[in-house]
Amino acid sequence: MHKFASTNKGISQERLSKLLGLDKALITRIVKKLIDQGLVDRKRSQRDKRAYELYPTDKAESFKKDIVDFFTI
C-alpha cells in the first residue's frame, strides 16, 4: 500500500480503497499503522474538507530509495 501512496502523492483514502479493492475501515486501520510508523502523513483535502489525502514522509521516501538501490545492484 505504501507504493500507492508514494506514487500517488495526495491520494485520498477513498480512492486508495477503490484502487486496492479494500474496505474503507480496513484502509483507515492500515493508514493509522503507517502513520504510527512515520511512513505516511494524512492531511485534510483542500478540495473536500471531509476527505484526507495521504503523503509519504521523508522516512518513507528514503526507505523507498534503499529498496530501489538494493534491487538495482
N, C-alpha and C positions, 0 to 999 in steps of 0.2 A: 504494500500500500504506500509505503514511503516513496516508491518510484513514481506513483501517480501524483503525489503532492509535489515532488521535486520537479517533474517535467511539466506540471500544470500549476505553476505558482499562482496562488489566489483562487484555486478551485474551491467551489462550495462543497460543504459536506453532503448536501443533497445530490449534487452532480456526481461526486465520488461514489455515493451509494448506488446510483444508477449505473455508472460505468462498471463497478465491480459486481453488481447484482446482489448486493448485501442489504440487509435491513438497516434502516436509519439508526435504530437503537444500537445495533452492533457497531456501526461506523462511529457513533459517538463514544462508545467504550474504547474502541481501538485508538481513536484520536486522543482521548484522555491519557492513555498509556504512552503514546508518542510525545505528548506534551510533558508528561511527568519525566520522561527520559531526556527531555531537552532537544528533541529532534524536529518538532513542529510547533509553530506558533499559530494560534487561532485568533483571528481578528474579525470584528463586525464588518460586514459588507457595507461599502459606501452606497451601493445601488439599492440594496434591500436590507434595511436595519434588522429584519427578523433572521437573516441568514449570517452564517460565519464563513470566512474564507480561510484556507489553510496555506501556510507558507513554511518552507523548510528553514530551519535555523542554520547559523554558521556551522554549528556542530554537525548537522546533517549533511551540509554541503561538503565539509572536509571528509566525513565518513564516505560519502559517495565518491570523492576523488580517490581515496585509498582503495576502494573496491575496483574502480576503473583501472588504476595503476597496477593493481595485483593481476588483473586478467589480461593486461596488455604487455606483460613482461614475457 
